[in-house]
């Protein structure tokens, strides 16, 4: 391992003992990796969470929900530190108190996109920034397909949150399948172009990730009984809590929509939503937008 001493960047050649074992036998393995921070722990399971840069509120909510749940179950989150699904998932992992690892299509000293600069720094201190491209390499479109094979290679399972039929996510999926990795996708509305890629993957045989438990089972991890506990919680809800919970969906609903569907006023809605959030049954994905969590 060579310490280049440029902002604490290390170069780890493929023959070094610290080089990630998962990458040694993938097609076209990297000859070495530049690193800020640390590599994923080989003894812990890893999931790559990928998806659209221009994700919907639904995609953003699902990225956050799945990343947080998987992180709390001890799973390391791998992604590309891109705008949209990638960055949201990685921020959720950090917020849950767990490390995450960003794989770049540029040098590890190049913050891209600039909007993720604070996330970049946080990952460096609590996970790792990884690239096969030398420091100073700018982000160029042709480099990102190469980056994607490393994202797939470091993961045990690939989870696609939201994607169009034709997108860069498809390259990561092909990489994962070539490497013999399981691919899971979160289903979405059949009329939504942003979910068309996920729905197509499922139709072609990808695993269906209806809950984070589906991904945990793919990793060989027995879920903690969260689904069963949620069912018990729901049965104990007060009448108006049950009514509101029944109209929540995996797609965000606004306060106005919830008010129209339940006949409840805004103040009462907010009070009941707070109770559902405290019980882990609802979540706010954006200002005054709520989803069902279980």
LINZIHU-V707078 format. One record per residue. N is the residue number from 1. RES is the residue in three letters. PSI is psi in radians with two decimals (* if undefined). Layout:
BEGIN
n=N res=RES psi=PSI
n=N res=RES psi=PSI
END
This chain:
BEGIN
n=1 res=UNK psi=2.30
n=2 res=UNK psi=2.15
n=3 res=UNK psi=1.94
n=4 res=UNK psi=-0.30
n=5 res=UNK psi=0.46
n=6 res=UNK psi=1.76
n=7 res=UNK psi=0.73
n=8 res=UNK psi=0.63
n=9 res=UNK psi=2.38
n=10 res=UNK psi=2.57
n=11 res=UNK psi=2.17
n=12 res=UNK psi=1.85
n=13 res=UNK psi=2.77
n=14 res=UNK psi=-0.46
n=15 res=UNK psi=-0.11
n=16 res=UNK psi=2.60
n=17 res=UNK psi=-0.43
n=18 res=UNK psi=-0.12
n=19 res=UNK psi=2.37
n=20 res=UNK psi=2.16
n=21 res=UNK psi=-0.61
n=22 res=UNK psi=-0.38
n=23 res=UNK psi=-0.14
n=24 res=UNK psi=-0.58
n=25 res=UNK psi=0.28
n=26 res=UNK psi=2.76
n=27 res=UNK psi=2.35
n=28 res=UNK psi=1.05
n=29 res=UNK psi=2.61
n=30 res=UNK psi=2.58
n=31 res=UNK psi=-0.21
n=32 res=UNK psi=2.89
n=33 res=UNK psi=2.45
n=34 res=UNK psi=2.51
n=35 res=UNK psi=2.32
n=36 res=UNK psi=2.06
n=37 res=UNK psi=-2.26
n=38 res=UNK psi=2.84
n=39 res=UNK psi=2.81
n=40 res=UNK psi=2.61
n=41 res=UNK psi=2.07
n=42 res=UNK psi=-0.32
n=43 res=UNK psi=-0.12
n=44 res=UNK psi=2.57
n=45 res=UNK psi=2.66
n=46 res=UNK psi=2.47
n=47 res=UNK psi=2.28
n=48 res=UNK psi=2.17
n=49 res=UNK psi=2.10
n=50 res=UNK psi=2.86
n=51 res=UNK psi=-2.90
n=52 res=UNK psi=2.46
n=53 res=UNK psi=-0.62
n=54 res=UNK psi=1.10
n=55 res=UNK psi=2.77
n=56 res=UNK psi=3.08
n=57 res=UNK psi=-0.65
n=58 res=UNK psi=-0.84
n=59 res=UNK psi=-0.73
n=60 res=UNK psi=-0.76
n=61 res=UNK psi=-0.72
n=62 res=UNK psi=-0.68
n=63 res=UNK psi=-0.80
n=64 res=UNK psi=-0.81
n=65 res=UNK psi=-0.87
n=66 res=UNK psi=-0.73
n=67 res=UNK psi=-0.74
n=68 res=UNK psi=-0.81
n=69 res=UNK psi=-0.76
n=70 res=UNK psi=-0.71
n=71 res=UNK psi=-0.77
n=72 res=UNK psi=-0.36
n=73 res=UNK psi=0.08
n=74 res=UNK psi=0.23
n=75 res=UNK psi=2.35
n=76 res=UNK psi=2.40
n=77 res=UNK psi=2.17
n=78 res=UNK psi=2.41
n=79 res=UNK psi=-3.03
n=80 res=UNK psi=0.16
n=81 res=UNK psi=0.49
n=82 res=UNK psi=2.98
n=83 res=UNK psi=2.64
n=84 res=UNK psi=-2.37
n=85 res=UNK psi=-0.81
n=86 res=UNK psi=-1.01
n=87 res=UNK psi=-0.65
n=88 res=UNK psi=-0.76
n=89 res=UNK psi=-0.72
n=90 res=UNK psi=-0.63
n=91 res=UNK psi=-0.69
n=92 res=UNK psi=-0.66
n=93 res=UNK psi=-0.78
n=94 res=UNK psi=-0.74
n=95 res=UNK psi=-0.47
n=96 res=UNK psi=-0.03
n=97 res=UNK psi=0.41
n=98 res=UNK psi=2.69
n=99 res=UNK psi=2.77
n=100 res=UNK psi=2.84
n=101 res=UNK psi=2.17
n=102 res=UNK psi=2.23
n=103 res=UNK psi=2.15
n=104 res=UNK psi=2.71
n=105 res=UNK psi=0.43
n=106 res=UNK psi=-3.05
n=107 res=UNK psi=2.66
n=108 res=UNK psi=-0.14
n=109 res=UNK psi=0.07
n=110 res=UNK psi=2.03
n=111 res=UNK psi=2.00
n=112 res=UNK psi=2.20
n=113 res=UNK psi=2.78
n=114 res=UNK psi=-0.49
n=115 res=UNK psi=-0.30
n=116 res=UNK psi=0.36
n=117 res=UNK psi=-0.76
n=118 res=UNK psi=-0.65
n=119 res=UNK psi=-0.69
n=120 res=UNK psi=-0.85
n=121 res=UNK psi=-0.68
n=122 res=UNK psi=-0.70
n=123 res=UNK psi=-0.67
n=124 res=UNK psi=-0.69
n=125 res=UNK psi=-0.36
n=126 res=UNK psi=0.41
n=127 res=UNK psi=-2.19
n=128 res=UNK psi=2.57
n=129 res=UNK psi=2.21
n=130 res=UNK psi=2.45
n=131 res=UNK psi=2.62
n=132 res=UNK psi=-0.08
n=133 res=UNK psi=2.43
n=134 res=UNK psi=2.71
n=135 res=UNK psi=2.47
n=136 res=UNK psi=-0.20
n=137 res=UNK psi=2.15
n=138 res=UNK psi=2.81
n=139 res=UNK psi=1.97
n=140 res=UNK psi=2.40
n=141 res=UNK psi=-0.71
n=142 res=UNK psi=-0.24
n=143 res=UNK psi=-0.31
n=144 res=UNK psi=-0.59
n=145 res=UNK psi=-0.63
n=146 res=UNK psi=-0.72
n=147 res=UNK psi=-0.69
n=148 res=UNK psi=-0.55
n=149 res=UNK psi=-0.48
n=150 res=UNK psi=-0.68
n=151 res=UNK psi=-0.86
n=152 res=UNK psi=-0.68
n=153 res=UNK psi=-0.59
n=154 res=UNK psi=-0.20
n=155 res=UNK psi=2.67
n=156 res=UNK psi=-0.55
n=157 res=UNK psi=2.47
n=158 res=UNK psi=2.23
n=159 res=UNK psi=2.07
n=160 res=UNK psi=2.09
n=161 res=UNK psi=-0.84
n=162 res=UNK psi=2.28
n=163 res=UNK psi=2.54
n=164 res=UNK psi=2.93
n=165 res=UNK psi=-0.78
n=166 res=UNK psi=1.90
n=167 res=UNK psi=2.94
n=168 res=UNK psi=-0.43
n=169 res=UNK psi=-0.58
n=170 res=UNK psi=-0.56
n=171 res=UNK psi=-0.74
n=172 res=UNK psi=-0.68
n=173 res=UNK psi=-0.82
n=174 res=UNK psi=-0.72
n=175 res=UNK psi=-0.81
n=176 res=UNK psi=-0.77
n=177 res=UNK psi=-0.70
n=178 res=UNK psi=-0.53
n=179 res=UNK psi=0.01
n=180 res=UNK psi=0.39
n=181 res=UNK psi=2.64
n=182 res=UNK psi=2.41
n=183 res=UNK psi=2.24
n=184 res=UNK psi=2.64
n=185 res=UNK psi=2.58
n=186 res=UNK psi=2.12
n=187 res=UNK psi=2.74
n=188 res=UNK psi=-3.06
n=189 res=UNK psi=2.42
n=190 res=UNK psi=-0.31
n=191 res=UNK psi=-0.02
n=192 res=UNK psi=2.00
n=193 res=UNK psi=-0.54
n=194 res=UNK psi=-0.33
n=195 res=UNK psi=-0.08
n=196 res=UNK psi=-0.65
n=197 res=UNK psi=-0.76
n=198 res=UNK psi=-0.80
n=199 res=UNK psi=-0.65
n=200 res=UNK psi=-0.72
n=201 res=UNK psi=-0.77
n=202 res=UNK psi=-0.73
n=203 res=UNK psi=-0.51
n=204 res=UNK psi=0.01
n=205 res=UNK psi=0.04
n=206 res=UNK psi=2.72
n=207 res=UNK psi=2.56
n=208 res=UNK psi=2.07
n=209 res=UNK psi=1.47
n=210 res=UNK psi=-0.48
n=211 res=UNK psi=2.85
n=212 res=UNK psi=-0.47
n=213 res=UNK psi=-0.59
n=214 res=UNK psi=-0.67
n=215 res=UNK psi=-0.71
n=216 res=UNK psi=-0.74
n=217 res=UNK psi=-0.63
n=218 res=UNK psi=-0.49
n=219 res=UNK psi=-0.08
n=220 res=UNK psi=0.33
n=221 res=UNK psi=2.19
n=222 res=UNK psi=2.11
n=223 res=UNK psi=2.73
n=224 res=UNK psi=0.22
n=225 res=UNK psi=0.34
n=226 res=UNK psi=-0.65
n=227 res=UNK psi=-0.74
n=228 res=UNK psi=-0.75
n=229 res=UNK psi=-0.66
n=230 res=UNK psi=-0.71
n=231 res=UNK psi=-0.70
n=232 res=UNK psi=-0.76
n=233 res=UNK psi=-0.77
n=234 res=UNK psi=-0.70
n=235 res=UNK psi=-0.37
n=236 res=UNK psi=0.04
n=237 res=UNK psi=2.61
n=238 res=UNK psi=2.84
n=239 res=UNK psi=-0.83
n=240 res=UNK psi=-0.53
n=241 res=UNK psi=-0.75
n=242 res=UNK psi=-0.73
n=243 res=UNK psi=-0.81
n=244 res=UNK psi=-0.73
n=245 res=UNK psi=-0.64
n=246 res=UNK psi=-0.43
n=247 res=UNK psi=-0.13
n=248 res=UNK psi=2.71
n=249 res=UNK psi=3.03
n=250 res=UNK psi=-0.34
n=251 res=UNK psi=2.38
n=252 res=UNK psi=2.44
n=253 res=UNK psi=2.45
n=254 res=UNK psi=2.89
n=255 res=UNK psi=-0.68
n=256 res=UNK psi=-0.75
n=257 res=UNK psi=-0.78
n=258 res=UNK psi=-0.64
n=259 res=UNK psi=-0.76
n=260 res=UNK psi=-0.60
n=261 res=UNK psi=-0.46
n=262 res=UNK psi=-0.35
n=263 res=UNK psi=0.16
n=264 res=UNK psi=2.60
n=265 res=UNK psi=2.87
n=266 res=UNK psi=-0.81
n=267 res=UNK psi=-0.78
n=268 res=UNK psi=-0.70
n=269 res=UNK psi=-0.84
n=270 res=UNK psi=-0.66
n=271 res=UNK psi=-0.76
n=272 res=UNK psi=-0.69
n=273 res=UNK psi=-0.68
n=274 res=UNK psi=-0.74
n=275 res=UNK psi=-0.72
n=276 res=UNK psi=-0.64
n=277 res=UNK psi=-0.76
n=278 res=UNK psi=-0.48
n=279 res=UNK psi=0.03
n=280 res=UNK psi=0.37
n=281 res=UNK psi=-0.14
n=282 res=UNK psi=2.79
n=283 res=UNK psi=2.54
n=284 res=UNK psi=2.07
n=285 res=UNK psi=-0.31
n=286 res=UNK psi=3.06
n=287 res=UNK psi=2.03
n=288 res=UNK psi=0.50
n=289 res=UNK psi=2.25
n=290 res=UNK psi=2.56
n=291 res=UNK psi=2.81
n=292 res=UNK psi=2.44
n=293 res=UNK psi=-0.31
n=294 res=UNK psi=*
END
